[in-house]
Amino acid sequence: PNDGMREADQPWASWYAVSHSFFDTVGIPVVAGRVFEAGDTADRQPVIVLGRTAATRYFGDPQAAVGRAVTLSGGGVDRAVTIVGVVE
């Protein structure tokens, strides 16, 4: 949903699918919340982890982003997801 905003004014960020061990493997520290867990699978509530820059830009503070719902768009499909963590 666009909440009455013009499409050009909608917040956006690029996103990538990664495994639950990605952040630990590449040594990216958690700033707030958590990273993906093995139980975060396709048949459960979809979750995302944001980078600090996006969390600060769109929510003012990394901790404020955790638990918020956002919409991912791609391939003609919108999907509601919950932010579970913020990483550096």
Buried (B, 14 or more C-beta within 10 A) or exposed (E): EEEEEEEEEEEEBEBEEEEEEBBEEEEBEBBBBBBBEEEBEEEEEEBBBBBBEBBBEBBEEBEBBBEEEBEEEEEEEEEEBEBBBBBE
